[in-house]
C-alpha cells in the first residue's frame, strides 16, 4: 500500500488545487481553492476557454459578480469529479467587513444552488480575522457552512470553535516558513522535522484542544511544504494537499503510523479559554508569527484577486 492510500485510511484527504483536470487520479474526498490557485489555473491553456466563456456570458455585469461566477464555475467542475465538498473563497478584500463577507457568501451559495448544487457540498472560505469569524458565525446560523482559512494561532482556532464554524484550515507550511526565516543560519532542518516542526506542533495543539473539549469543528491541516509535514499529521480530521505532494505520497511506500489521536487528547490536562473581541485581538497581537502571516496572507490573496480582476477585464 502506498502512503497516500495509507493516509486515506486515517484522514480525509483533500486536494488543494484549482486545476480540476488533476483531481481524478488522486481520488480525494474534498477539494479546496483560493484566489491564488484559481489565478494559477486560468493562466493555463486548458482553462482559457472556461475563463472566456464566463466573461462572455456575463459581460456588462459588475466585476465582482463575474469573479464569483468564475469561482462557482470552477467549483461546479470540481464537484462533478469529487464525491465531497469544495471550498470557495470570499474576496480577501472583505476580510475586515463582517456584513460584506456575509453578503458575498450568500451570493456564492445562491450561484451554486442555481447550478443545482446542494448547499452542504460547499464550504465558504473566509480569512480568520475577528470580522471573518463573526461572519462565519452568522452564516453557520443560516445553514451555510464555512472554512476559516489563514489560521496560524490557537486563539483563532478557539474563536472559530466558539463560533461553531464547520471547519478550520491551520496553515502548517507558512508557520514553518516563519520560524525557519527567524532562525536563519541556526535552523536545524532535521531537528525541526516531523513532530518537532512548528507548523505540525501548532495543528496538533489545536486538534488536541478541540477533541479534549468536544468541539465539533473539523480540523484540516493545510499549506504543506513537504510530505513529512503531511505524514506527521496522519489522523487529523482532514488534510488538504497539493497535487505535487499527493503524487509524492502515491509514489512512496514507507509505513505510515497515526500521529494524532482524538482519544488520547481527551485525557490531556488542558484549560478551556473563551475570547471576546478585545481578548482575541490581544492574544493575536501577542503572537508575532500569526499576526505577520495573517496580514501577509490577506495581502497575497488580495494581490491575486486584483490580477484575476485584470484577466477578467481583458478577456
N, C-alpha and C positions, 0 to 999 in steps of 0.2 A: 504493500500500500504506500502511495506517495504521501508527502507531508500535507498536501492540500486536502486529500481525502481524509487523512487522519484528523486534520483541523476541523473539517466539516462535521466530524463525529462529536466534537467537543463544543463547537462555537458556530453560530450562524455566520456564514461567510458572505460578505457584501462586496460588490465590485465598485471601485472608486474611479468612475470614468464617465465622460460624455460620449465616448466612442462606442456606440452600441453594436457595431459590427464585431467588436472583440468579445462580446459578452457570452455568446453561446458556448464557446469552447471551455469556459471555466464553470459554467452552470451555477452561478451564485444564486442565493435566495433573493437578495435585495440589491439595489444599486443606488449610489449617491452621485449627485452632480453639484457643481458650483459654477460661478461665472467664469473662473479660470479654465475649468475643464471644458465648458461649452465653447469658450473662445478658441481653445486649442482644437476642438473637434471641427468647428465650422471653417477653420482655415485649411482643412484637408479637402482635397478634390472630391472625395466620396460624398461630402456633406454640402458642397456648394449648391447643388440643385435644391436641397431642403431649405437652405437659407433664402435663395432667390424666390422660391415658391411662396414661402411665408411672407416675405416682403411684398411680393406682387399681389397676393391675396388681400393684404390688409393695408395697402398703400393709402396714405391720407389719414390713417388713424394715429393717435398720439404715439410717440416713440416708445414710451414705457409700456403701452399696451402691446405693440408689435414685439417688444422684447419678451414680455410674458408669454405671448403666443408661441414664440420660438422655443422658449424653455419648456412649455407644455408639449409642443410637438416632439421635442427630444424625449421628454418623459414618457409620452404615449408610445413612442417607438421602443423605448427600453422595456416598458411594461408588456409589450407584445412578445418579449423574449424571456423575461424572468417570471417566476411564479409569485413573487412577493411585492415589496413596496419600492417606490422610487422617492428619493428626497430631492425637492426642487427649492432653490434658494430665493428668498425675498431680496430685492435690490439692497446691497450693503449700504447705500446712501441713506437708507431709512433706519440705520442701526440705533439711532438715539431718538426715534419718534415712535412711541407705542401705537398711537392711533393709526398712523400711516402704515405701519407694519401690519396691523390687523386688517386694514382695508385691502392691502396688496395681497395678503394671504387669502382673504375671502375671494378675491378675483381669480387667483390661480386655481383655487378649488372649483370655482364656477366654470372655468375654462376646461378643467379636467372632466367635470361632470357632463359638460356639453359634448365631450368626446366619448361619453358612455363609460367613463372610468369611475369606479366606486371610491368614495371619499377615504375609505380605510386602506386604499392602496397607495396613498400619497402622504408623505411627511413634508411639512413646510419647514425649510431650514432657515434659522434665524440666528444672528450673532448673539452670544451670551453676555450682552450688556444688561444693565438693570432694566432698561426700557424694553429690550428684546424679550427678557424673561417675563415681564409683565404682559407683553403682547401674547406670548405663548400661553400664559395662564388664562387669558381671556378666550383665546382660540380653542384651547382644550375644553373649556366650559361649553363651547358651541359644537363640540364633536369633531373639530379639526385638529388632527394630530401633528405634533411638531418635533423637530430635530434641532436641538440647540448646539450650534457649532462654534468654532473659535473658542473652545473651552480649555483653559490652562490651569485653573486654580480650584482648590477644594471648595472655596466659598461660592464659586459659580455653580459647581455641581450641587451643593447643598441648597442654594436658592432655586435651582431647577427642580430639585426634589420637592421643595415646599410648594412650588407652582404646579406640581403634578404633571410635568411635561412627559410626553411619551418616551423620548429618547434623547440622550446626550452624546456628543462626539468629542471626547477629550483627545487633544492632539499630541500624540507621542513624539513624532519626529521634530516638531518645532520646539518642544521643550528641550529635547536632546540638543538641538542646534544651539539654543541659547546658552546652555551650560557648557557646551564644548567651546563656544566662542569666548565665554567668560574665562575659562581655564587657560585658553591659549596653549602655549607650549607645555604646560603642566598636565594637559589632558592625557589620561591613560586609557586608550580605547578598549583594551582587553579587560581592565579592571572595572570599566563603566558599562560593560555589555550585559545582555540578558537581564536577570532580575535586578541588577545594580544600575541599569540605565535609568536616568532621572525621569524620562517620559514614561517608561514602564512602571516605575515606582508610583508615579502620580495616578495612573489609571488603576493600579492595584488598590491604592488607598481609597479612591472613590468607590470602586467596586465593593470593597470590604465594608465601607460606611453604609452604602445602600443596602447590602444584604444583611448586615447586622441589625439595622433598624427596620427592615422590611419595606423599604421604599421601592415601589414597583417600576419606577423609571428605568428604562433599558440603558445599559452602558455599552457604547460602541467605540472601541479604540479606533483612532484614525490617524492619518498623516504619518505613515511609516517610512523610514529611511532604508531599512534592511529587513530580511526575513527573520533575523534573530530577535528583533523587537516584536514581530508577529508571534513567533513561537513562544516567547516569554509571557504572552498574554493568552495562551490557549486556555479555554474555559471561560473567558469573558463572554458576556451575552452575545455580542456581535463584534466583528472586526471588519472595517472597510479598507480594502487593499487594492492598490493599483494593479492594472493588468501585468505590468513588468514583474512585480513581486509575486503575483498569482502564478505566473509562468515559472518562476524560480522554485516556488513551493511544489508545483506539479512535477518538476524535474528532480526534486530531492526525495530521498527515501530514508533519511535518518529517523529513528524512532521519535515519537512526539509524546510528551507527558503533559497531563493537565497542570497548569501553573496557577490558576485561580480557582478557589473553592468556596462556594457560597455557604456550605455547611460550616466550614472552618471559620468563616467570617462571623458567624453568629456567636461563636464562643469568645471572640475578642473582647477586650475591655476598652470600650470607646465612649466618648462623651458626646451627647447629642447637642447640636448647635442650631440656633434659629437666627435668621437675618432679617432685619428691616432694611430700608433703603440706606440709611446712614451707616449701619453696621456692615452692610455688603460693600459699600463704596470704600469704607476704611480698610476692610480686610483685603480687598483687591489692590488698593493703593499700597498696602504693606508688602505685597508680593511683586517685586520689581519685574521678574520674568513674565508673570501673567499680564501685568499692566502693559509692558512693552509689546508682547506678542499679540495681545488682543488689538491694540492700536495699529500695529503693523499689518495684521491680518485684514482688518477692515480696509485700511488704505490700499492693500494689494487687490482685494476684491473690487473695490470702487474703481481702481485704475483699469482693471479688466472689463468691468461693466461699461466704462466710458469707451474703451476700444471696441466693444461689441456694439455699442450705440453707433459708432462711426461706420462700422461694417454694414449695419442695417441701413444707415442713411445713404451709403454709396452703392448698395446692391441694386 
